[in-house]
């Protein structure tokens, strides 16, 4: 398994997280989370591939592809509220699902591991924000010409 946000963990820390996580198989075209609906779990892609979409003016807009080691659902785990996008399988695979209560337990029971996971998440989230900023700049630039 590509470790992604788990790559900085020791084997013992990794085993602890995996033991708390649920293994969730998924199929192609299966929705895992739906934009606008509640979500309270962090998902890590163990196998397979998923696509991320949002809806703008009744159009489905492709936002990205998630592969082995990628994660999603972090926003709802950190800030409860509706999902900001729809994530569905593009190929069948397996996810690790860590519910927000399990994530909080990880922070209490294994703070060192939690810091490593959060640091990895923040690095990826910062890159995602930079990408969105760039897209917005381009959209405004093209909108003015």
C-alpha positions, 0 to 999 in steps of 0.5 A, a space after each residue: 500500500 502506498 502510504 501517502 499521509 501515513 508515510 511518516 508513521 512508524 510500523 507500530 503507529 501505522 498498525 494502530 491506525 489500521 486497526 482502528 480503521 474500517 476496510 471499505 470495498 467499493 465498485 466503479 461508479 459507487 458513490 462514497 460521499 455525496 456533495 452537500 450531504 453529511 460526512 464524518 469520516 476520513 478515507 484513505 485509498 488503499 487500492 483502486 481509483 476514485 474521481 472527485 466531482 462538484 456541481 456548478 450550475 447543474 453541470 458536473 465538474 471533474 475536480 480530480 483523481 484519487 489513487 493509492 495513498 490519497 485521502 479525502 473527507 478530511 474537511 468534514 472530520 476537522 470541520 463538521 458540515 456537508 461534503 464539499 464534493 462527490 467522490 465515486 469509484 472509477 475502478 473498484 478498490 478498497 478504502 480505509 475509513 477512519 470515523 471522526 471519533 476514531 480520529 479524535 481517539 488517535 489524537 488522544 491515545 497517540 498524539 505523535 502519530 496524530 501530528 504526523 498524519 495531520 502534518 501530512 494532511 496539511 501539506 496536501 491541503 495546502 497544495 490543493 488550496 494553491 491549485 484552486 487559487 491558480 484556477 481562480 486566477 485563470 478563471 478571472 483572467 479569462 472572464 475579463 478578456 
